[in-house]
Amino acid sequence: MNKQAIRSIRPTKWLRAAAFAALGLFAGSAGAGQSATHGLAMHGEPLLAPGFDHLPYADPLARKGGRLRLGLPGAFDSLNPFNLKSGSAAQGIVGNVVQTLMARSYDEPFTLYGLIAKSVETDDAREHVTFRLDPRAHFSDGAPLTSADVLFTFELLKAKGRPQQRIAYGLVKKAEAPDAHTVRFDLTGAKDRELPLILGIMPVLPKHATDVEHFSDSSLKAPLGSGPYVLQETVPGARIVLKRDPNYWGEDLAVQRGLNNFDEIGIDYFRDGNALFEAFKAGLLDYREETSTSRWASAYDFPALRDGRVAVETLQSPGPKGMEGFVFNLRRDLFRDIRLREALGLMFDFEWIDANLYSGLYTRTKSFFDESELSSSGRPASDAERALLAPFPGVVREDILEGRWRPPVHDGSGRDRDAARRALDLLSAAGYRLVDNALVKDGVPLAFEIMVKDRNQERLALFFAASLQRIGVAARVRLVDEVQYQRRRQKFDFDMMIGQWLASASPGNEQRMRWGSASAAQEASYNLAGASSPAIDALIDALLAARGREEFVTAVRAYDRVLLSGFYVVPLYHAAKQWIAFSTKLARPAALPRYAPLFGATLETWWRKDP
């Protein structure tokens, strides 16, 4: 069927608007101070009007059918992505099998539109939020999805979910369900304007088919959800296969139109990165996002590419660039001295590493929100920022307050003496002395372990360790498998590791789990550094309480300055562009979202040309 024929059988926008109005998607009476709406934005109003046809980066005429074959590094030991052990769970479950109350548009910083919940109501202070469920929603076994399932999920994840969910849901004063399709949350006292949106992206699990007693355990039981796919096959640790649910209830929702176009999605796991690449070259996989600069620069010349079966593309990477770096575990007494942390960071020779390992394709990261309006780098603090920081004198260094600080620049020789001299000066001030080419304090040599999970991390860590050895620091590199790595990370059983903090255009509640004091002792949180600072906590509160974009940007920049001043991380680098390779049998919309990720884990906006 051609596109014109497809268009002819689709309802007109006018008819859809009438249908949505009948379902209560347009604003209407919803109680004092509240009104029902089809979407909710963190700041301002949703960009898409009621009755919109599809997300801007989806093609509603995308062809349905065919199979998508993907490959991922590592392994998995669970099919439950919602508990403390979610770090080692298989990817592809969230969004495909289990869906959320509302769907996020990646064309806006943080805006949600109706999915399971057809509409949302909140007051100006955001102290209450009500979700009206779509009565058509049901799980893949045919059981209706009701407010009882939503409340069940809320209570379960508040008790046994991931740390960020426990922290956020714990702020809710009361949750109730006055009828089968209405859920109300009382947020009085939370002082968190993002909380209605955090609740909006809550997954909904089936009350009748969830094992509460063993929810905290790793499980290979196929999850039941309300999404467009069901889990058809599982090979523990190695492979999962998702198959389209022909009875998916939300096929024609605006937020789903043009998405989820493959009949089957196979995801294979590879413990070796080279084997993963070879599988792609051999045509066993359909898509690859390249993260190795050396491979991108020299390895993309193989038969499938030369004869047109594979294409490559360089795309602008949207949104803020997050932070990746060697993170110090401040739970270890060794790393509590900020002078030591700064000194060790001075020894990371980015210039030599980028030129010799990465073909000069990386950019050194200088902010937790780099290349965006949220970054403090290169910007002197405004009066509004200084007012936020005033209760915490001395927390932000003067050069960071003025926007002058940058990670150190080496001469590229691999043996920059000036950097070593500055590092040794700081370590001397911290009480360390060189004894027989080893740094010693109180008779104890300066030594620690760097935990890594793959050969790429190992190579980088070994170069860093060699630089540290030049000034008498003994850094041992230890490679562990993916499952052990995740378990040690979750229990904070490491001295140093490479951490990654992705940045969104609307940082919010997740920052409590990454850097908030309460998360420092919470097992499996992403507060890898063990940071515990009143200034950090206050600025997270400030960015969550911001009522407008300008106020929000001010709070995030001040927050960025506090994190940088703590020297919790030795910043690494980022790619300013995204490199992808794919089978020419695949196609995607020309329009890309304004904010990361460009494509979801299972290429939700793509389709196969010839199913």
VEXDREN-2710 file (C-alpha; in Angstrom, 1 decimal):
% VEXDREN-2710
k/r/px/py/pz
1/MET/0.0/0.0/0.0
2/ASN/1.4/3.4/-0.9
3/LYS/1.7/6.4/1.4
4/GLN/-1.3/8.2/-0.3
5/ALA/-3.5/5.1/0.3
6/ILE/-2.3/4.9/3.9
7/ARG/-3.2/8.6/4.4
8/SER/-6.7/8.0/3.0
9/ILE/-7.6/5.5/5.7
10/ARG/-6.2/7.5/8.6
11/PRO/-8.7/9.7/10.6
12/THR/-8.4/13.4/10.0
13/LYS/-7.0/15.6/12.7
14/TRP/-10.5/17.1/13.2
15/LEU/-12.0/13.6/13.9
16/ARG/-9.1/12.8/16.2
17/ALA/-9.6/16.0/18.1
18/ALA/-13.3/15.2/18.6
19/ALA/-12.4/11.7/19.8
20/PHE/-9.8/13.1/22.2
21/ALA/-12.3/15.6/23.5
22/ALA/-14.8/12.9/24.1
23/LEU/-12.2/11.1/26.2
24/GLY/-11.5/14.1/28.3
25/LEU/-8.1/15.0/26.9
26/PHE/-8.8/18.7/26.5
27/ALA/-8.8/21.1/29.5
28/GLY/-11.9/21.1/31.5
29/SER/-13.3/21.2/35.0
30/ALA/-11.2/19.2/37.4
31/GLY/-11.6/20.7/40.8
32/ALA/-10.5/23.9/42.4
33/GLY/-7.3/25.3/41.1
34/GLN/-6.8/22.3/38.7
35/SER/-7.6/21.7/35.0
36/ALA/-7.2/18.6/32.9
37/THR/-4.6/18.8/30.2
38/HIS/-3.1/16.4/27.6
39/GLY/0.4/17.2/28.6
40/LEU/2.6/18.6/31.4
41/ALA/5.9/20.6/31.0
42/MET/8.5/21.2/33.7
43/HIS/8.5/24.9/32.7
44/GLY/5.9/26.7/30.7
45/GLU/3.4/25.0/28.5
46/PRO/3.7/21.9/26.3
47/LEU/4.7/22.7/22.8
48/LEU/2.2/20.3/21.2
49/ALA/-1.4/21.3/21.3
50/PRO/-4.3/19.0/22.3
51/GLY/-5.1/16.7/19.4
52/PHE/-1.6/16.7/18.0
53/ASP/-1.1/13.9/15.4
54/HIS/2.4/12.5/16.3
55/LEU/5.7/13.4/17.9
56/PRO/7.7/15.8/15.7
57/TYR/10.5/13.2/15.2
58/ALA/8.3/10.3/14.3
59/ASP/6.9/9.4/10.9
60/PRO/3.3/8.4/11.2
61/LEU/3.6/6.7/7.7
62/ALA/6.5/4.5/8.8
63/ARG/6.2/1.0/7.4
64/LYS/5.4/-1.7/10.0
65/GLY/6.9/-5.2/9.9
66/GLY/10.2/-7.0/9.7
67/ARG/12.9/-7.8/12.2
68/LEU/15.5/-5.7/13.9
69/ARG/18.7/-7.3/15.1
70/LEU/20.7/-5.4/17.7
71/GLY/23.9/-6.2/19.7
72/LEU/25.0/-4.9/23.1
73/PRO/28.2/-5.3/25.1
74/GLY/28.3/-7.3/28.3
75/ALA/25.7/-9.7/29.7
76/PHE/22.6/-9.7/31.9
77/ASP/21.3/-11.7/34.8
78/SER/17.8/-10.4/35.3
79/LEU/14.7/-9.3/33.4
80/ASN/13.6/-6.9/36.1
81/PRO/14.8/-3.4/35.4
82/PHE/13.0/-1.8/38.3
83/ASN/14.7/-3.1/41.5
84/LEU/18.1/-2.5/43.2
85/LYS/19.8/-5.0/40.8
86/SER/18.5/-3.2/37.7
87/GLY/22.1/-2.3/36.6
88/SER/22.6/-5.9/35.3
89/ALA/19.1/-6.3/33.8
90/ALA/18.5/-6.8/30.1
91/GLN/17.8/-3.7/28.1
92/GLY/14.7/-3.3/25.9
93/ILE/12.1/-4.1/28.6
94/VAL/11.2/-0.5/29.5
95/GLY/9.0/1.2/26.9
96/ASN/8.6/-1.9/24.8
97/VAL/7.1/-4.4/27.4
98/VAL/6.3/-2.1/30.3
99/GLN/5.2/1.4/29.7
100/THR/4.7/4.5/31.8
101/LEU/1.7/6.6/32.8
102/MET/2.8/9.3/30.3
103/ALA/5.4/9.5/27.5
104/ARG/8.3/11.9/27.2
105/SER/8.9/14.0/24.1
106/TYR/12.6/14.4/23.4
107/ASP/11.8/17.5/21.3
108/GLU/11.4/19.5/24.6
109/PRO/13.5/19.7/27.7
110/PHE/11.0/17.8/29.9
111/THR/7.5/17.5/28.8
112/LEU/5.1/14.6/29.1
113/TYR/2.1/13.6/27.0
114/GLY/-0.7/11.2/27.6
115/LEU/-0.1/7.4/27.3
116/ILE/-1.6/5.1/29.9
117/ALA/-2.9/8.3/31.5
118/LYS/-4.9/10.1/28.9
119/SER/-4.8/13.4/30.9
120/VAL/-3.2/15.0/33.9
121/GLU/-4.3/17.7/36.4
122/THR/-2.2/19.7/38.7
123/ASP/-2.5/23.0/40.6
124/ASP/-0.2/26.0/40.2
125/ALA/1.9/25.1/43.3
126/ARG/2.1/21.5/42.1
127/GLU/1.1/20.2/45.5
128/HIS/-1.4/17.8/43.9
129/VAL/-1.5/15.8/40.8
130/THR/-4.3/13.6/39.3
131/PHE/-3.9/11.1/36.4
132/ARG/-7.0/10.0/34.4
133/LEU/-6.3/6.6/32.9
134/ASP/-7.4/5.6/29.4
135/PRO/-10.2/3.0/29.9
136/ARG/-8.9/1.1/26.9
137/ALA/-5.6/0.3/28.5
138/HIS/-4.9/-3.3/29.3
139/PHE/-2.0/-5.7/29.9
140/SER/-0.8/-8.1/27.2
141/ASP/-2.7/-10.9/28.9
142/GLY/-5.9/-9.0/28.3
143/ALA/-6.4/-7.9/32.0
144/PRO/-7.6/-4.3/32.3
145/LEU/-5.1/-1.8/33.6
146/THR/-6.7/0.2/36.4
147/SER/-5.9/2.6/39.2
148/ALA/-5.3/-0.4/41.5
149/ASP/-2.3/-1.4/39.3
150/VAL/-1.0/2.2/39.5
151/LEU/-1.2/2.3/43.3
152/PHE/0.2/-1.1/43.6
153/THR/3.2/-0.1/41.5
154/PHE/3.7/3.1/43.4
155/GLU/3.8/1.3/46.8
156/LEU/6.0/-1.5/45.5
157/LEU/8.6/0.8/43.9
158/LYS/8.6/3.1/46.9
159/ALA/9.5/0.1/49.1
160/LYS/11.6/-2.1/46.7
161/GLY/12.4/0.0/43.7
162/ARG/15.5/1.8/42.5
163/PRO/17.0/4.4/44.8
164/GLN/15.8/7.4/42.7
165/GLN/12.3/6.0/42.9
166/ARG/12.4/5.4/46.6
167/ILE/13.6/9.0/47.2
168/ALA/11.1/10.6/44.9
169/TYR/8.0/8.5/45.9
170/GLY/8.9/9.0/49.5
171/LEU/8.0/12.6/49.1
172/VAL/4.4/11.8/48.4
173/LYS/2.1/12.5/51.3
174/LYS/-0.8/10.4/50.1
175/ALA/-1.9/8.3/47.1
176/GLU/-5.5/7.3/46.5
177/ALA/-7.8/5.9/43.8
178/PRO/-11.3/7.3/43.9
179/ASP/-12.3/5.1/41.0
180/ALA/-10.9/2.5/38.6
181/HIS/-9.5/5.1/36.2
182/THR/-8.4/8.0/38.5
183/VAL/-5.3/8.2/40.7
184/ARG/-4.5/11.2/42.9
185/PHE/-1.3/12.1/44.7
186/ASP/-1.0/14.6/47.5
187/LEU/2.4/16.3/47.3
188/THR/1.9/18.8/50.0
189/GLY/5.2/19.7/51.7
190/ALA/7.4/18.1/49.0
191/LYS/8.4/21.5/47.6
192/ASP/9.4/19.7/44.4
193/ARG/7.8/21.1/41.2
194/GLU/9.2/18.2/39.2
195/LEU/7.5/15.5/41.3
196/PRO/4.3/15.4/39.2
197/LEU/6.4/14.6/36.1
198/ILE/8.5/12.0/38.0
199/LEU/5.2/10.3/38.9
200/GLY/4.1/10.7/35.2
201/ILE/7.1/8.5/34.1
202/MET/6.3/5.8/36.6
203/PRO/6.1/2.4/35.0
204/VAL/2.8/0.5/35.6
205/LEU/3.2/-3.2/36.7
206/PRO/0.3/-5.7/36.9
207/LYS/-0.9/-6.3/40.4
208/HIS/-2.2/-9.7/39.5
209/ALA/1.1/-10.9/37.9
210/THR/3.9/-9.4/40.0
211/ASP/5.8/-11.5/42.5
212/VAL/6.1/-9.0/45.4
213/GLU/7.9/-11.4/47.7
214/HIS/10.8/-11.9/45.3
215/PHE/10.7/-8.5/43.6
216/SER/14.1/-7.5/45.0
217/ASP/15.8/-10.6/43.5
218/SER/17.3/-11.1/40.1
219/SER/14.7/-12.9/38.0
220/LEU/14.6/-14.4/34.5
221/LYS/10.8/-14.6/34.5
222/ALA/9.3/-12.8/31.5
223/PRO/7.7/-9.6/32.7
224/LEU/4.1/-8.8/31.8
225/GLY/3.3/-5.3/30.7
226/SER/0.9/-3.1/28.7
227/GLY/3.4/-2.1/25.9
228/PRO/3.6/-2.9/22.2
229/TYR/5.8/-5.9/22.7
230/VAL/6.0/-9.1/24.7
231/LEU/9.1/-11.0/25.6
232/GLN/9.1/-14.1/23.4
233/GLU/12.5/-15.7/24.1
234/THR/15.3/-15.4/26.6
235/VAL/18.8/-17.0/26.6
236/PRO/20.1/-16.1/30.0
237/GLY/22.9/-13.6/29.8
238/ALA/23.1/-13.8/26.0
239/ARG/19.9/-12.9/24.2
240/ILE/16.3/-11.7/24.4
241/VAL/13.7/-11.5/21.6
242/LEU/10.7/-9.1/21.7
243/LYS/7.7/-9.8/19.5
244/ARG/4.9/-7.4/18.6
245/ASP/1.7/-7.8/20.6
246/PRO/-1.0/-7.8/17.9
247/ASN/-3.5/-6.7/20.6
248/TYR/-1.6/-3.7/21.8
249/TRP/-4.2/-1.2/23.0
250/GLY/-2.3/2.0/22.3
251/GLU/-1.3/1.5/18.7
252/ASP/-2.9/4.7/17.4
253/LEU/-2.2/7.1/20.3
254/ALA/-0.5/10.2/19.2
255/VAL/2.7/9.5/21.3
256/GLN/2.9/6.0/19.7
257/ARG/2.1/6.8/16.1
258/GLY/5.1/6.1/13.9
259/LEU/7.0/4.3/16.7
260/ASN/7.6/0.6/17.4
261/ASN/7.6/-0.4/13.8
262/PHE/9.4/-3.8/13.9
263/ASP/7.4/-7.0/14.3
264/GLU/10.4/-8.6/16.1
265/ILE/13.4/-7.2/17.9
266/GLY/16.3/-9.5/18.8
267/ILE/19.0/-8.2/21.2
268/ASP/22.2/-10.3/21.4
269/TYR/24.9/-9.6/24.1
270/PHE/28.6/-9.9/23.4
271/ARG/31.2/-10.1/26.2
272/ASP/33.9/-9.0/23.8
273/GLY/33.7/-5.7/22.0
274/ASN/35.6/-6.9/18.9
275/ALA/33.3/-9.8/18.5
276/LEU/30.3/-7.4/18.6
277/PHE/31.9/-5.3/15.8
278/GLU/32.7/-8.4/13.8
279/ALA/29.1/-9.6/14.1
280/PHE/28.0/-6.2/12.7
281/LYS/30.5/-6.4/9.8
282/ALA/29.2/-9.9/8.9
283/GLY/25.6/-8.7/8.6
284/LEU/24.4/-10.4/11.8
285/LEU/23.3/-7.0/13.3
286/ASP/21.4/-4.1/11.7
287/TYR/22.6/-1.1/13.7
288/ARG/25.6/0.1/15.6
289/GLU/26.4/3.2/17.5
290/GLU/30.2/3.5/17.4
291/THR/31.9/4.7/20.6
292/SER/35.5/4.0/19.7
293/THR/37.2/6.8/17.9
294/SER/40.1/4.6/16.7
295/ARG/37.6/2.2/15.2
296/TRP/35.6/5.0/13.6
297/ALA/38.7/6.5/12.1
298/SER/40.2/3.3/10.7
299/ALA/37.9/0.3/10.8
300/TYR/34.9/1.3/8.7
301/ASP/36.2/-0.1/5.4
302/PHE/34.8/-3.5/4.9
303/PRO/32.9/-5.3/2.1
304/ALA/29.3/-4.6/3.3
305/LEU/30.1/-0.9/3.5
306/ARG/31.9/-0.8/0.1
307/ASP/29.0/-2.5/-1.7
308/GLY/26.3/-0.4/-0.1
309/ARG/24.8/-2.9/2.3
310/VAL/25.9/-0.8/5.3
311/ALA/25.9/3.0/5.6
312/VAL/27.6/5.3/8.1
313/GLU/26.5/8.7/9.3
314/THR/27.8/11.4/11.6
315/LEU/25.1/13.3/13.5
316/GLN/25.1/16.3/15.7
317/SER/24.7/15.1/19.3
318/PRO/21.9/17.2/20.8
319/GLY/21.5/18.4/24.4
320/PRO/24.0/19.0/27.2
321/LYS/27.0/16.7/27.3
322/GLY/27.2/15.0/30.7
323/MET/30.2/14.1/32.8
324/GLU/32.3/10.9/32.5
325/GLY/35.4/10.5/34.6
326/PHE/37.4/8.7/37.2
327/VAL/35.4/9.1/40.3
328/PHE/36.8/9.1/43.8
329/ASN/35.0/7.1/46.5
330/LEU/35.0/9.5/49.4
331/ARG/33.8/6.7/51.7
332/ARG/37.5/5.8/51.6
333/ASP/39.4/8.0/54.1
334/LEU/42.2/8.3/51.5
335/PHE/40.1/10.5/49.2
336/ARG/38.5/12.9/51.7
337/ASP/41.3/15.5/51.2
338/ILE/40.2/17.7/48.3
339/ARG/43.9/18.7/47.7
340/LEU/44.7/15.1/46.9
341/ARG/41.7/14.7/44.6
342/GLU/42.7/17.8/42.7
343/ALA/46.3/16.7/42.5
344/LEU/45.6/13.3/41.0
345/GLY/43.3/15.0/38.5
346/LEU/46.2/17.1/37.3
347/MET/48.0/14.0/36.1
348/PHE/45.4/13.0/33.6
349/ASP/47.1/13.8/30.3
350/PHE/44.1/14.3/27.9
351/GLU/46.1/15.8/25.1
352/TRP/48.5/12.8/24.8
353/ILE/45.7/10.3/25.2
354/ASP/43.4/11.9/22.7
355/ALA/46.1/12.2/20.1
356/ASN/47.5/8.7/20.5
357/LEU/44.5/6.7/21.4
358/TYR/41.5/8.5/20.0
359/SER/42.7/10.1/16.7
360/GLY/42.1/13.6/18.2
361/LEU/38.3/13.2/17.9
362/TYR/37.3/13.9/21.5
363/THR/36.7/17.2/23.4
364/ARG/37.8/17.5/27.1
365/THR/34.7/17.8/29.3
366/LYS/34.7/20.9/31.5
367/SER/31.2/20.9/33.1
368/PHE/28.5/18.5/34.2
369/PHE/26.3/20.1/31.6
370/ASP/28.8/20.9/28.9
371/GLU/28.0/22.6/25.6
372/SER/24.6/24.0/26.8
373/GLU/23.1/27.0/28.5
374/LEU/23.2/25.1/31.8
375/SER/27.0/25.0/31.9
376/SER/28.9/27.4/34.2
377/SER/32.1/27.0/32.2
378/GLY/33.2/30.3/30.6
379/ARG/30.5/32.3/32.4
380/PRO/31.0/34.4/35.4
381/ALA/28.4/33.8/38.1
382/SER/25.5/36.2/37.9
383/ASP/24.2/38.1/40.9
384/ALA/21.3/35.6/41.1
385/GLU/23.8/32.7/41.2
386/ARG/25.9/34.4/43.9
387/ALA/22.7/34.9/46.0
388/LEU/22.0/31.2/45.9
389/LEU/25.6/30.5/46.9
390/ALA/25.9/33.1/49.6
391/PRO/24.8/30.8/52.5
392/PHE/27.8/28.6/51.6
393/PRO/30.9/30.8/51.6
394/GLY/34.0/29.1/50.3
395/VAL/32.2/26.2/48.7
396/VAL/32.9/27.4/45.2
397/ARG/36.4/28.3/44.2
398/GLU/37.1/31.8/42.9
399/ASP/38.2/30.7/39.5
400/ILE/35.1/28.5/39.1
401/LEU/32.9/31.3/40.4
402/GLU/34.3/33.5/37.7
403/GLY/34.0/30.8/35.0
404/ARG/37.8/30.7/34.4
405/TRP/38.5/27.2/35.5
406/ARG/39.3/24.5/33.0
407/PRO/40.7/21.0/33.4
408/PRO/44.5/21.2/33.1
409/VAL/46.0/21.3/29.6
410/HIS/49.2/19.2/29.1
411/ASP/51.9/19.8/26.5
412/GLY/51.1/16.5/24.8
413/SER/54.4/14.9/25.5
414/GLY/53.0/12.4/27.9
415/ARG/55.5/13.7/30.5
416/ASP/54.4/17.2/31.3
417/ARG/56.7/18.3/34.1
418/ASP/54.7/21.4/35.0
419/ALA/51.6/19.3/35.7
420/ALA/53.6/16.9/37.8
421/ARG/55.1/19.8/39.8
422/ARG/51.7/21.4/40.5
423/ALA/50.4/18.0/41.6
424/LEU/53.3/17.4/43.9
425/ASP/52.9/20.8/45.5
426/LEU/49.3/20.0/46.3
427/LEU/50.2/16.6/47.7
428/SER/53.0/18.2/49.8
429/ALA/50.4/20.6/51.3
430/ALA/48.3/17.5/52.1
431/GLY/51.1/16.0/54.0
432/TYR/52.7/13.6/51.5
433/ARG/56.4/13.1/51.0
434/LEU/58.4/11.3/48.4
435/VAL/60.3/8.4/49.9
436/ASP/62.1/6.0/47.5
437/ASN/60.0/7.2/44.6
438/ALA/56.8/6.6/46.5
439/LEU/54.4/9.1/48.1
440/VAL/54.0/8.4/51.7
441/LYS/52.0/10.0/54.5
442/ASP/52.3/8.8/58.2
443/GLY/54.3/5.9/56.9
444/VAL/51.5/4.7/54.5
445/PRO/52.2/4.7/50.8
446/LEU/49.6/6.4/48.5
447/ALA/48.0/3.4/46.8
448/PHE/44.5/2.5/45.5
449/GLU/42.6/0.3/43.0
450/ILE/40.9/1.4/39.8
451/MET/38.0/-0.9/39.0
452/VAL/37.1/-1.3/35.3
453/LYS/34.6/-3.5/33.4
454/ASP/36.0/-3.8/29.9
455/ARG/39.2/-3.6/27.8
456/ASN/38.6/0.0/26.7
457/GLN/38.3/1.2/30.3
458/GLU/41.3/-1.0/31.3
459/ARG/43.5/0.6/28.6
460/LEU/42.5/4.1/29.7
461/ALA/43.0/3.3/33.4
462/LEU/46.4/1.8/32.7
463/PHE/47.6/5.0/31.0
464/PHE/46.3/7.1/33.9
465/ALA/48.0/4.8/36.4
466/ALA/51.3/5.1/34.5
467/SER/51.0/8.9/34.8
468/LEU/50.3/8.7/38.5
469/GLN/53.3/6.4/38.9
470/ARG/55.5/9.2/37.7
471/ILE/54.8/11.1/40.9
472/GLY/54.9/8.1/43.2
473/VAL/51.3/7.0/43.3
474/ALA/50.6/3.3/43.1
475/ALA/47.3/2.8/41.2
476/ARG/46.4/-0.8/40.5
477/VAL/43.9/-1.5/37.7
478/ARG/41.5/-4.4/38.2
479/LEU/39.3/-5.7/35.4
480/VAL/36.1/-7.5/36.6
481/ASP/33.1/-8.9/34.6
482/GLU/29.9/-7.0/34.1
483/VAL/27.9/-8.7/36.8
484/GLN/30.6/-8.4/39.5
485/TYR/31.2/-4.8/38.4
486/GLN/27.5/-3.9/38.9
487/ARG/27.4/-5.6/42.3
488/ARG/30.5/-3.8/43.5
489/ARG/29.3/-0.5/42.2
490/GLN/25.9/-0.9/43.9
491/LYS/27.6/-1.7/47.2
492/PHE/30.3/1.1/46.7
493/ASP/33.0/-1.6/47.0
494/PHE/35.6/0.3/45.0
495/ASP/38.3/2.9/45.5
496/MET/38.1/4.5/42.1
497/MET/36.0/3.7/39.0
498/ILE/34.9/5.3/35.8
499/GLY/31.5/6.9/36.4
500/GLN/29.1/8.4/33.9
501/TRP/26.4/11.0/34.6
502/LEU/24.3/11.6/31.5
503/ALA/22.8/15.1/31.3
504/SER/19.4/16.1/30.2
505/ALA/18.1/19.5/29.2
506/SER/16.1/19.4/32.4
507/PRO/18.1/18.0/35.3
508/GLY/16.0/17.5/38.4
509/ASN/15.0/14.8/40.9
510/GLU/17.6/12.4/39.6
511/GLN/20.3/14.7/41.0
512/ARG/19.3/13.7/44.5
513/MET/20.1/10.1/43.7
514/ARG/23.4/11.1/42.1
515/TRP/24.8/13.7/44.5
516/GLY/22.3/14.3/47.3
517/SER/23.4/13.6/50.9
518/ALA/20.6/11.1/51.5
519/SER/21.8/8.9/48.7
520/ALA/25.4/8.7/49.9
521/ALA/24.7/5.8/52.1
522/GLN/21.8/4.3/50.0
523/GLU/22.9/1.1/48.4
524/ALA/22.8/1.1/44.6
525/SER/22.4/4.8/44.3
526/TYR/24.4/6.7/41.7
527/ASN/26.1/8.8/44.3
528/LEU/29.3/7.0/43.4
529/ALA/31.5/9.6/45.1
530/GLY/29.6/9.5/48.4
531/ALA/29.2/13.2/48.2
532/SER/27.4/14.8/51.2
533/SER/27.2/18.5/51.1
534/PRO/24.5/21.0/52.4
535/ALA/25.4/23.2/49.4
536/ILE/24.6/20.5/46.9
537/ASP/21.4/19.6/48.7
538/ALA/20.3/23.3/48.8
539/LEU/21.0/23.8/45.1
540/ILE/19.1/20.6/44.1
541/ASP/16.2/22.0/46.0
542/ALA/16.6/25.3/44.2
543/LEU/16.5/23.8/40.7
544/LEU/13.5/21.7/41.6
545/ALA/11.6/24.7/43.0
546/ALA/12.3/27.0/40.0
547/ARG/9.1/28.2/38.4
548/GLY/10.6/29.5/35.2
549/ARG/13.4/28.6/32.8
550/GLU/15.6/31.6/33.7
551/GLU/15.4/30.8/37.4
552/PHE/16.0/27.2/36.6
553/VAL/19.1/27.9/34.5
554/THR/20.5/30.1/37.3
555/ALA/20.1/27.3/39.8
556/VAL/21.7/24.6/37.6
557/ARG/24.7/26.8/36.8
558/ALA/25.3/27.4/40.5
559/TYR/24.9/23.7/41.1
560/ASP/27.5/22.9/38.4
561/ARG/30.0/25.3/40.1
562/VAL/29.6/23.4/43.4
563/LEU/30.1/20.0/41.8
564/LEU/33.2/21.2/40.0
565/SER/34.6/22.8/43.1
566/GLY/34.3/19.5/45.0
567/PHE/36.8/17.7/42.6
568/TYR/34.8/14.5/43.0
569/VAL/35.7/13.4/39.4
570/VAL/38.7/13.5/37.1
571/PRO/36.8/14.7/34.0
572/LEU/37.4/12.7/30.8
573/TYR/36.0/13.7/27.5
574/HIS/33.1/13.5/25.1
575/ALA/32.3/13.3/21.5
576/ALA/30.6/16.4/20.0
577/LYS/29.0/14.2/17.4
578/GLN/27.3/10.8/17.3
579/TRP/28.6/8.1/14.9
580/ILE/26.3/5.4/13.7
581/ALA/26.4/2.6/11.2
582/PHE/23.4/0.7/9.9
583/SER/22.0/-1.7/7.4
584/THR/20.7/0.1/4.3
585/LYS/17.5/-1.9/4.6
586/LEU/16.6/0.3/7.6
587/ALA/15.2/3.9/7.3
588/ARG/14.5/6.6/9.8
589/PRO/12.7/10.0/9.8
590/ALA/14.6/13.0/8.6
591/ALA/13.6/14.9/11.7
592/LEU/15.7/14.3/14.8
593/PRO/14.7/15.2/18.4
594/ARG/16.3/18.3/19.8
595/TYR/17.5/16.6/22.9
596/ALA/19.2/13.3/23.6
597/PRO/18.8/10.5/23.1
598/LEU/18.7/10.7/19.3
599/PHE/17.4/7.1/19.1
600/GLY/16.1/4.8/21.8
601/ALA/17.7/1.5/22.7
602/THR/15.5/-0.3/20.2
603/LEU/15.4/2.4/17.4
604/GLU/11.7/3.2/18.2
605/THR/11.5/5.7/15.2
606/TRP/13.1/3.5/12.6
607/TRP/11.6/0.9/10.3
608/ARG/12.6/-1.7/7.8
609/LYS/12.1/-0.8/4.1
610/ASP/11.3/-4.3/3.0
611/PRO/9.8/-6.4/5.7
END
